[in-house]
Amino acid sequence: MSLKHFLLITMSLLIINAFLSSSEERTPFQYTFFFHILTGIVDNYFNYTVGYSHSGLQRISANSTEVIIPFPHEKYGNFYITFNLFDDEIAEMNDVPVLLCEIEVKGCPRNQYGSPCRPCPVQCDKCYAIDGSCVCQAGYKGENCTEECSNSTYGVKCVYNCGHCINGTCDHVTGNCLIGCDRGWTTSKCNTACSSGWYGQDCVMRCNGHCITPHVCDHVTGSCRGGCATGWTNDACDSACSSGWYGQDCGIGCSSHCITPHVCDHVTGYCLGGCATGWTNDTCDSACSSGWYGQNCTMRCSSNCITPHVCDHVTGSCLGGCATGWTNDTCDSACSSGWYGHTCVIGCSSSCITPHVCDHVTGYCVGGCATGWTGDTCDSGWYFILIIYVFCILFN
């Protein structure tokens, strides 16, 4: 009698017939065969050849319902094939032990299946030896592997998503993008971002050196990460601050004290051409130091100010006015001839030896008094005193 069992192997149908005998006088069986053991549709198959050679008799106990044959392998240990005995075979044994004495191994060539053998579907990478069910080649799907991967997928089982391809399409087998990569991506599958410092279509655009960290930007848009360096603006930091502005984020206005108001360097804020009169520092945001005024703060306030060397930092005008004997805003002019004193409003005496010629500060007559007059300013005379004395005598 014989036991028949179907074993799945790669691309083939393997038929193993096991012949049993109740007579121990039969010649011991001897066989050798090679096959691939397939334990699953795709993932769990052993891609190597197992050789098995055995001779001798194997006793099968009475009333056994199955026969298990070991196939030893030096690397993976034993593989076992189980033959299930049919009811009529068990009955035929009639409670008598039998011997496994012969095995026949039959199967289809590679890439064929069934009985009689016929070709597996064209796009199959592997197919079931019995019914031809496919394990599809990369890029195909469906029962007979006739459908290409769709919905921007590719590869074995169509489980891989296309990269950042233009129009989202890629080769259904390899995953290579058909018409190039979206901006910011590179390699044949467009699944690698541009190298640091580069961005855009085909990764040929250099990130701007005016990024807050030079040449560090978004690989797609070129937008600087963290913003722009001082004096620059826009997402890619490729534009200087608008006229009149400077500094970080272009948020600081140029000084109105620049020699041309609100015109300065967009990075530093330094006034182009220098400062207006009375102002100093690179950004012209500081008035002249006390006691100084004018262009570049190089002019000294007058010592003739009512408070010496205290004046307006722009015009040099003495704060509080001039000291006695001096006039003009900057107190740098003596009183006009014939005048003296505070604000130069007192006339020099006509009793000066040279009438109306006196010191512009004190009013002292230069050269002394005319005859009959005395005092520093020549405003007192003996003739006038005598008249008063005579007058007093007469009216007493």
DRENDO-1510 file (C-alpha; in Angstrom, 1 decimal, always signed):
<recs>
REC; n; res; u; v; w
REC; 1; MET; +0.0; +0.0; +0.0 .
REC; 2; SER; +1.1; +3.6; -0.3 .
REC; 3; LEU; +0.7; +7.0; +1.4 .
REC; 4; LYS; +0.3; +10.1; -0.7 .
REC; 5; HIS; +1.3; +13.5; +0.5 .
REC; 6; PHE; +1.7; +16.9; -1.2 .
REC; 7; LEU; +4.7; +19.1; -0.1 .
REC; 8; LEU; +5.0; +22.8; -1.1 .
REC; 9; ILE; +8.3; +23.6; -2.6 .
REC; 10; THR; +9.6; +26.7; -4.4 .
REC; 11; MET; +7.7; +27.0; -7.7 .
REC; 12; SER; +7.0; +23.2; -7.9 .
REC; 13; LEU; +4.5; +20.6; -6.8 .
REC; 14; LEU; +6.2; +17.8; -4.9 .
REC; 15; ILE; +4.4; +14.5; -4.7 .
REC; 16; ILE; +5.8; +12.1; -2.2 .
REC; 17; ASN; +4.5; +8.5; -2.2 .
REC; 18; ALA; +5.4; +6.4; +0.8 .
REC; 19; PHE; +5.1; +2.7; +0.3 .
REC; 20; LEU; +4.5; +0.5; +3.4 .
REC; 21; SER; +4.9; -3.2; +3.7 .
REC; 22; SER; +3.9; -5.7; +6.4 .
REC; 23; SER; +6.7; -8.0; +5.4 .
REC; 24; GLU; +10.1; -7.5; +6.9 .
REC; 25; GLU; +11.6; -9.6; +4.1 .
REC; 26; ARG; +11.4; -6.8; +1.5 .
REC; 27; THR; +14.6; -5.1; +0.4 .
REC; 28; PRO; +15.4; -2.0; +2.6 .
REC; 29; PHE; +14.5; +1.2; +0.8 .
REC; 30; GLN; +17.1; +3.7; -0.4 .
REC; 31; TYR; +16.4; +7.2; -1.7 .
REC; 32; THR; +18.0; +10.6; -2.3 .
REC; 33; PHE; +16.2; +13.8; -3.3 .
REC; 34; PHE; +16.7; +17.6; -3.1 .
REC; 35; PHE; +14.1; +20.3; -2.5 .
REC; 36; HIS; +13.3; +23.7; -1.1 .
REC; 37; ILE; +11.0; +23.7; +1.9 .
REC; 38; LEU; +8.5; +26.6; +1.7 .
REC; 39; THR; +6.8; +27.4; +5.0 .
REC; 40; GLY; +4.8; +30.4; +3.9 .
REC; 41; ILE; +3.6; +32.3; +0.9 .
REC; 42; VAL; +6.4; +34.9; +0.9 .
REC; 43; ASP; +8.3; +35.6; +4.0 .
REC; 44; ASN; +9.1; +32.2; +5.6 .
REC; 45; TYR; +10.8; +30.0; +3.0 .
REC; 46; PHE; +14.2; +28.5; +3.1 .
REC; 47; ASN; +16.2; +29.3; +0.0 .
REC; 48; TYR; +18.6; +26.4; +0.2 .
REC; 49; THR; +18.7; +22.8; -0.9 .
REC; 50; VAL; +18.2; +20.0; +1.6 .
REC; 51; GLY; +19.6; +16.7; +0.7 .
REC; 52; TYR; +18.3; +13.5; +2.2 .
REC; 53; SER; +19.5; +10.0; +1.8 .
REC; 54; HIS; +18.3; +7.1; +3.9 .
REC; 55; SER; +18.3; +3.4; +3.7 .
REC; 56; GLY; +16.8; +0.9; +6.0 .
REC; 57; LEU; +13.5; -0.1; +7.4 .
REC; 58; GLN; +11.2; +2.1; +9.5 .
REC; 59; ARG; +8.6; +0.4; +11.6 .
REC; 60; ILE; +5.2; +2.0; +11.8 .
REC; 61; SER; +3.1; +1.0; +14.8 .
REC; 62; ALA; -0.2; -0.6; +14.3 .
REC; 63; ASN; -3.2; +1.8; +14.3 .
REC; 64; SER; -0.9; +4.8; +13.6 .
REC; 65; THR; -2.7; +7.7; +12.0 .
REC; 66; GLU; +0.3; +9.5; +10.7 .
REC; 67; VAL; +4.0; +8.9; +9.7 .
REC; 68; ILE; +6.6; +11.6; +10.5 .
REC; 69; ILE; +9.8; +11.4; +8.5 .
REC; 70; PRO; +12.8; +13.6; +9.7 .
REC; 71; PHE; +15.1; +15.3; +7.1 .
REC; 72; PRO; +18.3; +16.3; +8.9 .
REC; 73; HIS; +20.1; +19.5; +8.0 .
REC; 74; GLU; +23.5; +20.4; +9.3 .
REC; 75; LYS; +22.7; +24.1; +9.9 .
REC; 76; TYR; +19.0; +24.2; +10.6 .
REC; 77; GLY; +18.4; +20.9; +12.3 .
REC; 78; ASN; +15.7; +18.5; +11.3 .
REC; 79; PHE; +12.8; +19.2; +9.0 .
REC; 80; TYR; +9.8; +16.9; +9.3 .
REC; 81; ILE; +7.3; +15.7; +6.7 .
REC; 82; THR; +4.1; +14.3; +8.1 .
REC; 83; PHE; +2.1; +11.7; +6.2 .
REC; 84; ASN; -1.5; +11.4; +7.4 .
REC; 85; LEU; -2.9; +7.9; +6.9 .
REC; 86; PHE; -6.3; +7.5; +5.4 .
REC; 87; ASP; -9.0; +5.4; +7.1 .
REC; 88; ASP; -8.8; +2.7; +4.5 .
REC; 89; GLU; -5.0; +2.5; +4.9 .
REC; 90; ILE; -5.3; +2.1; +8.7 .
REC; 91; ALA; -7.9; -0.6; +8.2 .
REC; 92; GLU; -5.6; -2.3; +5.7 .
REC; 93; MET; -2.9; -2.5; +8.4 .
REC; 94; ASN; -5.4; -4.6; +10.4 .
REC; 95; ASP; -3.6; -3.8; +13.7 .
REC; 96; VAL; -0.4; -5.2; +12.3 .
REC; 97; PRO; +2.8; -3.1; +12.4 .
REC; 98; VAL; +4.2; -2.2; +9.0 .
REC; 99; LEU; +7.4; -1.0; +7.5 .
REC; 100; LEU; +8.1; +2.2; +5.6 .
REC; 101; CYS; +10.1; +0.6; +2.7 .
REC; 102; GLU; +10.0; +3.0; -0.2 .
REC; 103; ILE; +9.5; +6.7; -1.1 .
REC; 104; GLU; +8.8; +8.2; -4.5 .
REC; 105; VAL; +9.4; +11.9; -5.1 .
REC; 106; LYS; +7.7; +13.6; -8.0 .
REC; 107; GLY; +7.3; +17.4; -8.9 .
REC; 108; CYS; +7.1; +20.1; -11.5 .
REC; 109; PRO; +10.1; +22.0; -12.8 .
REC; 110; ARG; +10.8; +25.4; -11.5 .
REC; 111; ASN; +8.3; +28.1; -12.5 .
REC; 112; GLN; +5.6; +25.5; -13.1 .
REC; 113; TYR; +2.8; +24.2; -10.9 .
REC; 114; GLY; -0.1; +21.8; -10.8 .
REC; 115; SER; -0.8; +18.4; -12.3 .
REC; 116; PRO; -0.1; +18.3; -15.1 .
REC; 117; CYS; +2.5; +20.9; -14.8 .
REC; 118; ARG; +1.9; +24.3; -16.4 .
REC; 119; PRO; +3.7; +27.7; -16.3 .
REC; 120; CYS; +3.3; +30.1; -13.3 .
REC; 121; PRO; +1.9; +33.6; -14.3 .
REC; 122; VAL; +4.5; +35.7; -16.0 .
REC; 123; GLN; +5.0; +38.3; -13.2 .
REC; 124; CYS; +5.2; +35.8; -10.4 .
REC; 125; ASP; +8.4; +35.7; -8.4 .
REC; 126; LYS; +7.2; +32.5; -6.7 .
REC; 127; CYS; +4.0; +30.6; -7.0 .
REC; 128; TYR; +2.3; +27.9; -5.0 .
REC; 129; ALA; +3.1; +24.5; -6.4 .
REC; 130; ILE; -0.4; +23.3; -6.1 .
REC; 131; ASP; -2.7; +26.1; -7.4 .
REC; 132; GLY; -0.2; +28.6; -8.9 .
REC; 133; SER; -1.1; +31.4; -6.4 .
REC; 134; CYS; +1.5; +34.1; -6.9 .
REC; 135; VAL; +4.1; +35.7; -4.8 .
REC; 136; CYS; +4.5; +38.7; -7.1 .
REC; 137; GLN; +7.6; +40.2; -8.5 .
REC; 138; ALA; +8.5; +43.6; -7.2 .
REC; 139; GLY; +6.2; +46.2; -8.7 .
REC; 140; TYR; +3.2; +44.0; -9.3 .
REC; 141; LYS; +0.1; +42.9; -7.4 .
REC; 142; GLY; -3.2; +41.0; -7.8 .
REC; 143; GLU; -4.1; +37.4; -7.8 .
REC; 144; ASN; -2.0; +36.7; -11.0 .
REC; 145; CYS; +0.4; +39.6; -10.5 .
REC; 146; THR; -0.9; +41.4; -13.6 .
REC; 147; GLU; -1.5; +44.7; -11.9 .
REC; 148; GLU; +1.2; +47.3; -11.5 .
REC; 149; CYS; +1.6; +49.0; -8.1 .
REC; 150; SER; -0.6; +52.1; -7.9 .
REC; 151; ASN; -1.2; +55.1; -5.6 .
REC; 152; SER; +2.4; +56.1; -5.6 .
REC; 153; THR; +3.7; +52.7; -4.3 .
REC; 154; TYR; +6.3; +50.4; -5.6 .
REC; 155; GLY; +8.4; +47.3; -4.8 .
REC; 156; VAL; +7.6; +43.9; -3.4 .
REC; 157; LYS; +3.9; +43.7; -2.3 .
REC; 158; CYS; +3.7; +47.4; -3.3 .
REC; 159; VAL; +4.3; +48.3; +0.3 .
REC; 160; TYR; +6.8; +51.1; -0.3 .
REC; 161; ASN; +5.8; +54.7; -0.9 .
REC; 162; CYS; +7.3; +56.7; -3.7 .
REC; 163; GLY; +9.7; +59.4; -2.4 .
REC; 164; HIS; +9.3; +63.2; -3.0 .
REC; 165; CYS; +8.9; +62.7; -6.8 .
REC; 166; ILE; +7.5; +65.4; -9.1 .
REC; 167; ASN; +3.8; +64.6; -9.5 .
REC; 168; GLY; +4.2; +61.9; -6.8 .
REC; 169; THR; +4.9; +59.2; -9.4 .
REC; 170; CYS; +7.8; +56.7; -9.5 .
REC; 171; ASP; +8.8; +53.5; -11.2 .
REC; 172; HIS; +6.5; +50.8; -9.9 .
REC; 173; VAL; +9.4; +48.3; -9.7 .
REC; 174; THR; +12.4; +50.3; -8.5 .
REC; 175; GLY; +10.8; +53.4; -6.9 .
REC; 176; ASN; +13.0; +55.7; -9.0 .
REC; 177; CYS; +11.3; +59.0; -9.7 .
REC; 178; LEU; +10.4; +59.3; -13.4 .
REC; 179; ILE; +10.7; +63.0; -14.0 .
REC; 180; GLY; +12.9; +64.2; -11.1 .
REC; 181; CYS; +12.5; +65.3; -7.5 .
REC; 182; ASP; +10.4; +67.9; -5.8 .
REC; 183; ARG; +12.3; +70.9; -4.5 .
REC; 184; GLY; +14.6; +70.1; -1.6 .
REC; 185; TRP; +15.1; +66.4; -2.4 .
REC; 186; THR; +17.7; +64.3; -4.2 .
REC; 187; THR; +18.9; +60.8; -5.2 .
REC; 188; SER; +17.1; +58.6; -7.7 .
REC; 189; LYS; +14.3; +57.8; -5.3 .
REC; 190; CYS; +14.1; +61.4; -4.1 .
REC; 191; ASN; +14.0; +60.3; -0.5 .
REC; 192; THR; +17.1; +62.2; +0.7 .
REC; 193; ALA; +17.0; +65.8; +1.7 .
REC; 194; CYS; +19.5; +68.3; +0.2 .
REC; 195; SER; +22.8; +68.4; +2.0 .
REC; 196; SER; +23.2; +71.0; +4.7 .
REC; 197; GLY; +23.7; +74.4; +3.2 .
REC; 198; TRP; +21.8; +73.7; +0.0 .
REC; 199; TYR; +18.2; +73.8; -1.0 .
REC; 200; GLY; +15.7; +74.0; -3.9 .
REC; 201; GLN; +15.2; +72.3; -7.2 .
REC; 202; ASP; +18.0; +69.7; -7.7 .
REC; 203; CYS; +19.6; +71.1; -4.5 .
REC; 204; VAL; +21.7; +73.5; -6.5 .
REC; 205; MET; +20.9; +76.7; -4.5 .
REC; 206; ARG; +23.1; +77.8; -1.7 .
REC; 207; CYS; +21.6; +78.8; +1.6 .
REC; 208; ASN; +22.3; +82.5; +2.3 .
REC; 209; GLY; +25.3; +83.6; +4.2 .
REC; 210; HIS; +23.1; +86.2; +5.9 .
REC; 211; CYS; +21.2; +83.6; +7.8 .
REC; 212; ILE; +21.7; +84.0; +11.6 .
REC; 213; THR; +23.7; +80.8; +11.3 .
REC; 214; PRO; +25.3; +81.3; +7.9 .
REC; 215; HIS; +24.3; +78.8; +5.2 .
REC; 216; VAL; +21.8; +76.9; +7.4 .
REC; 217; CYS; +18.3; +77.0; +5.9 .
REC; 218; ASP; +15.2; +74.9; +5.1 .
REC; 219; HIS; +16.2; +72.4; +2.4 .
REC; 220; VAL; +13.0; +73.0; +0.5 .
REC; 221; THR; +12.3; +76.8; +0.7 .
REC; 222; GLY; +15.7; +78.2; +1.6 .
REC; 223; SER; +14.2; +80.0; +4.6 .
REC; 224; CYS; +16.8; +80.7; +7.2 .
REC; 225; ARG; +16.4; +78.7; +10.4 .
REC; 226; GLY; +16.4; +81.0; +13.4 .
REC; 227; GLY; +16.0; +84.1; +11.3 .
REC; 228; CYS; +18.4; +86.6; +9.7 .
REC; 229; ALA; +21.7; +88.1; +10.7 .
REC; 230; THR; +21.7; +91.7; +11.7 .
REC; 231; GLY; +20.7; +94.1; +8.9 .
REC; 232; TRP; +19.0; +91.5; +6.7 .
REC; 233; THR; +15.4; +90.5; +6.1 .
REC; 234; ASN; +13.0; +88.2; +4.1 .
REC; 235; ASP; +12.6; +84.4; +4.6 .
REC; 236; ALA; +15.8; +83.8; +2.8 .
REC; 237; CYS; +17.6; +86.8; +4.3 .
REC; 238; ASP; +18.6; +88.0; +0.9 .
REC; 239; SER; +17.4; +91.6; +1.3 .
REC; 240; ALA; +19.0; +94.4; +3.3 .
REC; 241; CYS; +16.8; +96.4; +5.7 .
REC; 242; SER; +14.7; +99.1; +4.0 .
REC; 243; SER; +16.2; +102.6; +4.0 .
REC; 244; GLY; +16.0; +104.2; +7.4 .
REC; 245; TRP; +16.2; +100.9; +9.3 .
REC; 246; TYR; +18.9; +98.7; +10.6 .
REC; 247; GLY; +19.8; +96.0; +13.1 .
REC; 248; GLN; +18.3; +92.7; +14.1 .
REC; 249; ASP; +15.0; +92.1; +12.3 .
REC; 250; CYS; +15.5; +95.6; +10.8 .
REC; 251; GLY; +13.6; +96.8; +13.9 .
REC; 252; ILE; +15.7; +99.9; +14.7 .
REC; 253; GLY; +15.3; +103.2; +13.1 .
REC; 254; CYS; +18.3; +105.2; +11.8 .
REC; 255; SER; +19.0; +108.3; +13.9 .
REC; 256; SER; +17.4; +111.6; +12.9 .
REC; 257; HIS; +20.7; +113.2; +14.0 .
REC; 258; CYS; +22.6; +111.7; +11.0 .
REC; 259; ILE; +23.9; +114.4; +8.7 .
REC; 260; THR; +21.3; +113.1; +6.3 .
REC; 261; PRO; +18.5; +112.2; +8.7 .
REC; 262; HIS; +17.5; +108.5; +8.9 .
REC; 263; VAL; +20.2; +107.5; +6.5 .
REC; 264; CYS; +22.6; +104.9; +8.0 .
REC; 265; ASP; +24.3; +101.5; +7.4 .
REC; 266; HIS; +21.7; +98.8; +7.4 .
REC; 267; VAL; +23.8; +96.5; +9.6 .
REC; 268; THR; +25.5; +98.8; +12.2 .
REC; 269; GLY; +23.3; +101.8; +12.1 .
REC; 270; TYR; +26.4; +104.0; +11.6 .
REC; 271; CYS; +25.3; +107.3; +10.0 .
REC; 272; LEU; +26.5; +107.6; +6.5 .
REC; 273; GLY; +28.5; +110.9; +6.2 .
REC; 274; GLY; +28.7; +111.5; +9.9 .
REC; 275; CYS; +26.5; +113.3; +12.4 .
REC; 276; ALA; +24.5; +116.5; +12.3 .
REC; 277; THR; +25.9; +119.4; +14.3 .
REC; 278; GLY; +26.0; +118.8; +18.0 .
REC; 279; TRP; +25.8; +115.0; +17.9 .
REC; 280; THR; +28.5; +112.3; +18.2 .
REC; 281; ASN; +29.1; +108.5; +18.2 .
REC; 282; ASP; +28.8; +106.1; +15.3 .
REC; 283; THR; +25.0; +106.2; +15.4 .
REC; 284; CYS; +24.8; +109.9; +16.3 .
REC; 285; ASP; +22.7; +109.2; +19.3 .
REC; 286; SER; +24.7; +111.1; +21.8 .
REC; 287; ALA; +24.9; +114.9; +22.3 .
REC; 288; CYS; +28.3; +116.6; +22.5 .
REC; 289; SER; +29.9; +116.4; +25.9 .
REC; 290; SER; +29.4; +119.3; +28.3 .
REC; 291; GLY; +31.4; +122.3; +27.2 .
REC; 292; TRP; +31.5; +121.3; +23.5 .
REC; 293; TYR; +29.3; +121.9; +20.5 .
REC; 294; GLY; +29.1; +122.0; +16.8 .
REC; 295; GLN; +30.1; +119.8; +13.9 .
REC; 296; ASN; +31.8; +116.7; +15.3 .
REC; 297; CYS; +31.7; +118.4; +18.8 .
REC; 298; THR; +35.0; +120.1; +18.2 .
REC; 299; MET; +34.0; +123.6; +19.2 .
REC; 300; ARG; +34.5; +124.8; +22.8 .
REC; 301; CYS; +31.7; +126.7; +24.5 .
REC; 302; SER; +32.6; +130.3; +25.3 .
REC; 303; SER; +34.3; +131.2; +28.6 .
REC; 304; ASN; +32.1; +134.4; +28.4 .
REC; 305; CYS; +28.9; +132.5; +29.0 .
REC; 306; ILE; +27.3; +133.5; +32.3 .
REC; 307; THR; +28.3; +130.1; +33.4 .
REC; 308; PRO; +31.6; +129.6; +31.6 .
REC; 309; HIS; +31.8; +126.8; +29.0 .
REC; 310; VAL; +28.1; +125.9; +29.4 .
REC; 311; CYS; +26.3; +126.2; +26.1 .
REC; 312; ASP; +23.8; +124.5; +23.8 .
REC; 313; HIS; +25.5; +121.4; +22.2 .
REC; 314; VAL; +24.2; +122.2; +18.8 .
REC; 315; THR; +24.4; +126.0; +18.4 .
REC; 316; GLY; +26.9; +127.0; +21.1 .
REC; 317; SER; +24.4; +129.5; +22.5 .
REC; 318; CYS; +25.3; +130.2; +26.1 .
REC; 319; LEU; +22.7; +128.9; +28.5 .
REC; 320; GLY; +21.5; +131.7; +30.7 .
REC; 321; GLY; +23.1; +134.4; +28.6 .
REC; 322; CYS; +26.5; +136.1; +28.6 .
REC; 323; ALA; +28.8; +137.4; +31.3 .
REC; 324; THR; +28.9; +141.2; +31.8 .
REC; 325; GLY; +30.4; +143.0; +28.8 .
REC; 326; TRP; +29.7; +140.3; +26.2 .
REC; 327; THR; +27.0; +139.7; +23.7 .
REC; 328; ASN; +25.8; +137.5; +20.8 .
REC; 329; ASP; +24.3; +134.0; +21.2 .
REC; 330; THR; +27.7; +132.5; +21.8 .
REC; 331; CYS; +28.9; +135.4; +23.9 .
REC; 332; ASP; +32.0; +135.7; +21.7 .
REC; 333; SER; +31.7; +139.5; +21.0 .
REC; 334; ALA; +32.4; +142.3; +23.4 .
REC; 335; CYS; +29.9; +145.1; +23.8 .
REC; 336; SER; +29.9; +147.6; +20.9 .
REC; 337; SER; +32.0; +150.7; +21.4 .
REC; 338; GLY; +30.3; +153.1; +23.8 .
REC; 339; TRP; +28.4; +150.4; +25.7 .
REC; 340; TYR; +29.2; +148.1; +28.6 .
REC; 341; GLY; +27.8; +145.9; +31.3 .
REC; 342; HIS; +25.3; +143.1; +31.5 .
REC; 343; THR; +23.7; +142.6; +28.1 .
REC; 344; CYS; +25.6; +145.8; +26.9 .
REC; 345; VAL; +22.8; +148.1; +27.7 .
REC; 346; ILE; +24.7; +150.8; +29.7 .
REC; 347; GLY; +26.3; +153.6; +27.8 .
REC; 348; CYS; +29.8; +154.7; +28.5 .
REC; 349; SER; +30.0; +158.1; +30.2 .
REC; 350; SER; +30.3; +161.3; +28.2 .
REC; 351; SER; +32.6; +162.5; +31.0 .
REC; 352; CYS; +35.3; +160.1; +29.9 .
REC; 353; ILE; +38.4; +161.9; +28.6 .
REC; 354; THR; +37.3; +160.5; +25.3 .
REC; 355; PRO; +33.6; +160.7; +25.6 .
REC; 356; HIS; +31.7; +157.3; +25.5 .
REC; 357; VAL; +34.9; +155.3; +25.3 .
REC; 358; CYS; +35.1; +152.9; +28.2 .
REC; 359; ASP; +35.9; +149.3; +29.2 .
REC; 360; HIS; +33.1; +147.0; +27.8 .
REC; 361; VAL; +32.9; +145.1; +31.0 .
REC; 362; THR; +33.3; +147.6; +33.9 .
REC; 363; GLY; +32.5; +150.9; +32.1 .
REC; 364; TYR; +35.8; +152.4; +33.3 .
REC; 365; CYS; +36.7; +155.3; +31.1 .
REC; 366; VAL; +39.7; +154.4; +29.0 .
REC; 367; GLY; +42.3; +157.1; +29.7 .
REC; 368; GLY; +40.5; +158.6; +32.6 .
REC; 369; CYS; +37.8; +161.4; +33.1 .
REC; 370; ALA; +37.3; +164.7; +31.5 .
REC; 371; THR; +38.2; +167.8; +33.6 .
REC; 372; GLY; +35.9; +168.2; +36.6 .
REC; 373; TRP; +34.8; +164.5; +36.7 .
REC; 374; THR; +35.9; +161.7; +38.8 .
REC; 375; GLY; +35.1; +158.1; +39.6 .
REC; 376; ASP; +35.8; +154.9; +37.6 .
REC; 377; THR; +33.1; +155.7; +35.2 .
REC; 378; CYS; +33.6; +159.5; +35.5 .
REC; 379; ASP; +30.1; +160.0; +36.6 .
REC; 380; SER; +31.1; +162.3; +39.6 .
REC; 381; GLY; +32.4; +166.0; +39.3 .
REC; 382; TRP; +33.7; +168.8; +41.8 .
REC; 383; TYR; +31.9; +171.5; +39.8 .
REC; 384; PHE; +28.6; +169.8; +40.4 .
REC; 385; ILE; +29.3; +169.4; +44.1 .
REC; 386; LEU; +30.2; +173.2; +44.5 .
REC; 387; ILE; +26.9; +174.2; +43.0 .
REC; 388; ILE; +25.1; +172.0; +45.5 .
REC; 389; TYR; +27.0; +173.5; +48.4 .
REC; 390; VAL; +26.3; +177.1; +47.3 .
REC; 391; PHE; +22.7; +176.3; +46.8 .
REC; 392; CYS; +22.4; +174.9; +50.3 .
REC; 393; ILE; +24.0; +178.1; +51.8 .
REC; 394; LEU; +21.7; +180.4; +50.0 .
REC; 395; PHE; +18.5; +178.7; +51.0 .
REC; 396; ASN; +19.4; +178.1; +54.6 .
</recs>
